[in-house]
């Protein structure tokens, strides 16, 4: 993610260094360097109290976070520290303040197949057999961390090979041989991100619904049928657009991205 700083002349030399320390792995730029609109899947976080005219055209995809006040408060409480200690302290404060925003918009994919009536399963089983979709699922998820609910894990019957398997369940003491178990979805996502830049949610219905607010991409296969079922894929809001689509037989493979 790009982190765009709205800076005064006084802070121009200080904040980029602090932010690079606070947010390793992110691209730190100033508004003077922001010359092109963000990509459809990209979120820009603007740090500063009063956005300047240079970012006005990009406001639809920008999240404003005021960290100047937090930095000032940190400076006041750390006046006895040497400069390096103070910078580390402020950087930690900034990282904590931005954690909810950054975790929401870091890459997170969902991979699913649904019927025309949004059914994704019935009694723990797929209501169709489409080899093309199974091959698509394997190609898409291999090499990634895959996060699933307990019912999806039970339906698989084994860990998916060449993938890091993470299971989310509220069942105390649940053991999934070959997988890691978490009681909370956000904990599972955070753990997956330690080894995967884009973890993937693979079901079921409840997990998809919980993960949707955090997702940035959805690989969704639409199956040309309307079977009965007891699990459904959640409806998508207007913030989602189709970036790519292709049809093969009864399957339409769509890539949705958050705008």
C-alpha positions as CSV (number, residue, x, y, z in Angstrom):
1,X,0.0,0.0,0.0
2,X,1.1,3.5,-0.7
3,X,1.2,5.8,2.4
4,X,0.9,9.4,1.2
5,X,2.0,12.2,3.5
6,X,0.3,15.6,3.6
7,X,3.3,17.6,4.9
8,X,4.1,21.1,5.8
9,X,7.5,22.5,4.9
10,X,8.5,22.1,8.6
11,X,7.7,18.4,8.6
12,X,8.9,17.5,5.1
13,X,12.2,16.1,6.3
14,X,10.9,14.4,9.5
15,X,7.8,12.4,8.7
16,X,9.0,10.3,5.8
17,X,11.8,8.9,7.9
18,X,9.4,8.3,10.8
19,X,6.8,6.6,8.6
20,X,9.4,4.4,6.9
21,X,10.3,3.2,10.4
22,X,6.7,2.9,11.5
23,X,5.4,1.1,8.3
24,X,8.1,-1.1,6.8
25,X,7.1,-2.7,3.5
26,X,4.9,0.2,2.4
27,X,5.7,2.8,-0.2
28,X,6.1,6.2,1.5
29,X,5.5,9.2,-0.7
30,X,4.6,12.9,-0.3
31,X,1.8,14.7,-2.0
32,X,4.3,16.4,-4.3
33,X,5.2,13.0,-5.6
34,X,1.6,11.9,-6.2
35,X,1.2,12.6,-9.9
36,X,-1.3,9.8,-11.0
37,X,-4.6,8.5,-9.6
38,X,-4.4,5.3,-7.6
39,X,-5.2,2.0,-9.3
40,X,-8.7,0.6,-8.8
41,X,-7.4,-1.9,-6.1
42,X,-5.2,0.6,-4.4
43,X,-6.0,2.6,-1.2
44,X,-4.1,5.7,-0.4
45,X,-3.8,6.7,3.3
46,X,-3.2,10.4,3.7
47,X,-1.5,11.4,6.9
48,X,-2.1,15.0,7.9
49,X,-4.7,17.3,9.4
50,X,-5.5,19.5,6.4
51,X,-5.3,17.9,2.9
52,X,-3.8,20.2,0.3
53,X,-5.1,21.0,-3.2
54,X,-2.7,18.5,-4.6
55,X,-4.7,15.5,-3.4
56,X,-8.2,16.9,-4.1
57,X,-8.7,15.0,-7.4
58,X,-8.0,11.7,-5.7
59,X,-10.4,12.1,-2.7
60,X,-12.7,9.2,-3.7
61,X,-10.0,6.7,-2.9
62,X,-8.3,8.4,0.0
63,X,-8.5,7.7,3.8
64,X,-7.5,10.7,5.9
65,X,-5.7,9.9,9.2
66,X,-4.6,12.7,11.5
67,X,-1.3,11.5,13.0
68,X,0.3,15.0,13.5
69,X,-1.5,15.4,16.8
70,X,-0.6,11.9,17.9
71,X,3.0,12.6,17.0
72,X,3.0,15.9,18.9
73,X,1.5,14.2,22.0
74,X,4.2,11.5,21.8
75,X,6.9,14.2,21.6
76,X,5.6,15.9,24.7
77,X,5.6,12.7,26.7
78,X,9.1,11.7,25.5
79,X,11.0,14.9,25.9
80,X,13.6,13.2,28.1
81,X,14.4,10.7,25.4
82,X,17.3,11.1,23.0
83,X,16.3,11.6,19.4
84,X,16.5,8.0,18.3
85,X,14.4,6.8,21.2
86,X,11.8,9.5,20.6
87,X,11.5,8.6,16.9
88,X,11.1,4.9,17.7
89,X,8.4,5.8,20.2
90,X,6.5,8.0,17.8
91,X,6.8,5.4,15.0
92,X,5.3,2.8,17.3
93,X,2.4,5.1,18.1
94,X,1.8,5.8,14.4
95,X,1.8,2.1,13.6
96,X,-0.7,1.3,16.3
97,X,-2.9,4.2,15.3
98,X,-3.0,3.1,11.6
99,X,-3.3,-0.7,12.3
100,X,-7.1,-0.9,11.8
101,X,-6.9,1.0,8.5
102,X,-4.0,-0.9,7.1
103,X,-5.2,-4.3,8.1
104,X,-8.6,-3.6,6.4
105,X,-7.0,-2.7,3.1
106,X,-4.0,-5.0,2.8
107,X,-4.5,-7.5,0.1
108,X,-6.9,-10.3,1.0
109,X,-8.6,-12.5,-1.6
110,X,-11.7,-14.6,-1.4
111,X,-12.1,-17.6,-3.7
112,X,-15.5,-19.1,-4.2
113,X,-18.0,-20.7,-6.6
114,X,-21.7,-20.0,-6.4
115,X,-24.8,-20.8,-8.4
116,X,-27.1,-18.2,-9.9
117,X,-29.1,-18.2,-6.7
118,X,-25.9,-17.5,-4.7
119,X,-25.9,-21.1,-3.2
120,X,-22.4,-22.3,-2.4
121,X,-23.1,-25.5,-0.6
122,X,-25.7,-28.0,0.6
123,X,-25.2,-30.3,3.6
124,X,-21.5,-29.7,3.5
125,X,-21.1,-30.6,-0.2
126,X,-20.8,-28.7,-3.5
127,X,-24.1,-29.0,-5.3
128,X,-22.3,-29.5,-8.6
129,X,-19.3,-31.1,-10.2
130,X,-17.4,-28.8,-12.5
131,X,-13.8,-30.0,-13.2
132,X,-12.9,-26.6,-14.8
133,X,-13.8,-24.8,-11.5
134,X,-11.8,-27.3,-9.4
135,X,-8.8,-26.7,-11.6
136,X,-9.3,-23.0,-11.4
137,X,-9.4,-23.2,-7.6
138,X,-6.2,-25.2,-7.5
139,X,-4.3,-22.8,-9.7
140,X,-5.5,-19.8,-7.8
141,X,-4.8,-21.0,-4.3
142,X,-1.7,-23.1,-4.6
143,X,1.2,-21.5,-2.8
144,X,-1.0,-19.3,-0.7
145,X,-2.3,-19.4,2.9
146,X,-5.9,-20.5,2.7
147,X,-8.3,-19.7,5.5
148,X,-11.5,-21.6,6.1
149,X,-14.2,-22.4,8.6
150,X,-14.5,-25.7,10.4
151,X,-17.4,-27.0,8.2
152,X,-15.3,-26.3,5.1
153,X,-12.3,-28.1,6.7
154,X,-14.6,-31.1,7.6
155,X,-15.9,-31.2,4.0
156,X,-12.3,-31.3,2.6
157,X,-11.3,-34.1,4.9
158,X,-7.6,-33.3,4.7
159,X,-5.3,-30.3,4.4
160,X,-4.9,-28.9,0.9
161,X,-1.4,-29.7,-0.4
162,X,1.1,-27.0,-1.2
163,X,-0.9,-24.5,0.8
164,X,-0.8,-23.3,4.3
165,X,-4.1,-24.3,5.9
166,X,-5.7,-22.2,8.6
167,X,-9.1,-23.1,10.2
168,X,-11.3,-20.7,12.1
169,X,-13.7,-22.2,14.7
170,X,-15.2,-21.3,18.0
171,X,-15.1,-24.9,19.1
172,X,-12.8,-25.2,22.1
173,X,-10.0,-27.7,21.8
174,X,-10.6,-28.4,18.1
175,X,-7.7,-30.2,16.4
176,X,-7.1,-30.1,12.7
177,X,-4.2,-32.3,11.7
178,X,-2.1,-30.5,9.1
179,X,-3.7,-27.1,9.8
180,X,-3.5,-24.3,12.2
181,X,-6.6,-23.5,14.3
182,X,-7.8,-20.0,15.3
183,X,-10.7,-18.9,17.4
184,X,-11.0,-15.6,15.5
185,X,-10.9,-14.7,11.8
186,X,-8.8,-11.6,12.3
187,X,-6.2,-13.6,14.2
188,X,-6.1,-16.1,11.3
189,X,-5.7,-13.4,8.7
190,X,-2.9,-11.7,10.7
191,X,-1.1,-15.0,11.1
192,X,-1.4,-15.8,7.4
193,X,0.0,-12.5,6.4
194,X,3.3,-13.4,8.2
195,X,4.0,-15.7,5.2
196,X,1.7,-14.6,2.4
197,X,1.2,-11.2,0.9
198,X,-2.3,-12.1,-0.2
199,X,-4.0,-14.8,2.0
200,X,-7.1,-16.4,0.6
201,X,-10.5,-17.0,2.2
202,X,-12.0,-20.3,0.8
203,X,-15.3,-20.7,2.8
204,X,-17.8,-21.3,4.0
205,X,-20.7,-18.8,3.9
206,X,-20.2,-17.4,7.4
207,X,-16.5,-16.9,6.9
208,X,-17.1,-15.2,3.6
209,X,-19.5,-12.8,5.2
210,X,-17.1,-12.0,8.0
211,X,-14.2,-11.5,5.6
212,X,-16.0,-9.4,3.0
213,X,-15.3,-6.0,4.7
214,X,-11.6,-6.8,4.6
215,X,-11.3,-8.3,1.1
216,X,-9.7,-6.5,-1.8
217,X,-10.2,-9.1,-4.5
218,X,-12.7,-11.9,-5.1
219,X,-12.2,-14.7,-7.5
220,X,-15.8,-15.8,-8.0
221,X,-17.0,-18.6,-10.3
222,X,-20.6,-18.3,-11.3
223,X,-22.2,-21.7,-12.1
224,X,-25.1,-21.9,-14.5
225,X,-27.5,-23.7,-12.2
226,X,-29.9,-23.0,-9.3
227,X,-29.7,-25.9,-6.9
228,X,-31.1,-26.0,-3.4
229,X,-28.7,-25.2,-0.6
230,X,-28.1,-24.2,2.9
231,X,-25.0,-21.9,2.5
232,X,-24.8,-18.8,0.4
233,X,-22.2,-16.3,-0.9
234,X,-22.9,-12.8,0.5
235,X,-24.2,-10.0,-1.8
236,X,-21.6,-7.5,-3.1
237,X,-22.1,-3.8,-2.7
238,X,-21.5,-1.0,-5.3
239,X,-17.9,-0.7,-4.2
240,X,-17.1,-4.0,-6.1
241,X,-16.6,-4.0,-9.9
242,X,-15.8,-6.9,-12.3
243,X,-12.2,-6.4,-13.5
244,X,-12.1,-9.6,-15.7
245,X,-14.5,-12.3,-16.8
246,X,-14.4,-15.4,-19.0
247,X,-16.8,-18.2,-19.6
248,X,-16.0,-21.9,-20.1
249,X,-19.0,-24.3,-20.3
250,X,-21.3,-23.8,-17.3
251,X,-18.7,-21.7,-15.5
252,X,-18.1,-18.0,-15.7
253,X,-14.9,-17.0,-13.9
254,X,-15.0,-13.4,-12.6
255,X,-12.4,-11.3,-10.9
256,X,-14.0,-8.7,-8.7
257,X,-12.0,-5.8,-7.1
258,X,-12.8,-3.2,-4.5
259,X,-12.8,0.3,-5.8
